[in-house]
Amino acid sequence: MSNMIFFLVMLFSTTVTSHSVDGNDITLKEEFELERHLKLINKPPIRSIETEFGYIVDCVDIKKQPAFDHPLLKNHKLQMRPSFYSKNEEKNLNISSIKTRFRPDIVDCPKGSVPIRRTTKEDLICAKILLNNSTLVKREAHTAEVYVRGGHYYGVRGTTSVYKPECSINQASMSNAYVRNGEGGAVNEISVGWHVFPHLYGDDRSYIYATWTSDDYVKTGCYNLQCQGFVQIHGKYYLGVPIRSVSVYGGEIYEMPVAIYQDAKSKNWWLSILNETIGYYPQELFNNLKEAAQVGWGGATIAMGDPSPKMGSGYFPDKNFAHACYFLNIGYKNATNSQYYGPSYYAARVFNDVPKCFGVEYYGRQPNPYGYCLQFGGPGGKCGY
């Protein structure tokens, strides 16, 4: 996840826009590039749905979605479901019986179409601003995670509690699971989870999100469907959807199961969110992700010039799962069609770059309904290094 943090610096490789936002002047040439990029991303819809949150979801022909404009996917064959698909694959992502699973705001697209959140000019302007602040973002990013590395991994899963840590326009806070391979500029990675990111969405809600890269976010990768790559399959659930119900310290806890797993035949990497298989990242996007050498679970924060925001619930781990944010029932696959295995206490590694601001604790295997589990989070502040 420490490499994943740098995804901020490359939401898009395209330069954008033509006016001034937050003191950033946009040239006419950049305006032209913006319009061109928007036409590539926003396909003519079969139906458009205006959400109560102020953004629009377009129902796009599943065979004409933006992913297929990617140069590497010109000859890609659409895969409608994993070759090994089974509802058991999704049901195995346990929800604790004492917790509540939230239901996101879903849409109902016509058969043969898929929901894609419409990208606006303002979205691309925000992406450019983040790109201009890349050095600052990289310097002021922090991570607290548990990971396993050194093997051959083909899937990762876990159930995370969902919070809404307060973030300013210059801050972001997240919880995710990921698969990764490579080092330095050769890092290939996919991550999925929830985050609060006002600069990206224009508000302080928690959102379901995913990211990908094939070069450590230098020239490739983005959030959700704001660039070509992710192939949407599900007709109701989609990336970039706001989360209504979030956990409260010591009170109601809401959970979200997530998973990334590889299809043994196509080698595509599928995403499951809330026990729903929503789509996949085609293998053609990656140059170094035929398998993962590392998988992980945990949290991260980013602050562009401000103190770090809270991570998770804002509290340090204390073995009380109604307090700090957590991942339960974590596991990984070491063969494409195998079951998930929880990392042994000795195989799991812990990374925390600023212990005075955040904590992370791995508890190994605990009695049901927790399984292999961990807690992470903290109050943030002026962390430094």
NORZIPE-V23722 format. One record per helix or strand. SS is the DSSP state (a for helix, b for strand). FROM is the first residue (numbers start at 0). LEN is the number of residues. Records with the same first field share a line. If there is no record, write none. Layout:
BEGIN
SS->FROM-LEN / FROM-LEN
END
This chain:
BEGIN
a->3-7 / 27-14 / 61-3 / 65-4 / 70-3 / 86-5 / 120-12 / 133-6 / 183-3 / 197-4 / 282-3
b->19-2 / 23-2 / 46-4 / 55-6 / 99-2 / 112-5 / 140-13 / 154-7 / 170-11 / 187-9 / 205-8 / 221-2 / 229-3 / 241-2 / 253-9 / 268-5 / 275-6 / 291-12 / 307-1 / 310-1 / 324-9 / 340-1 / 348-4 / 358-8 / 370-8 / 380-1
END
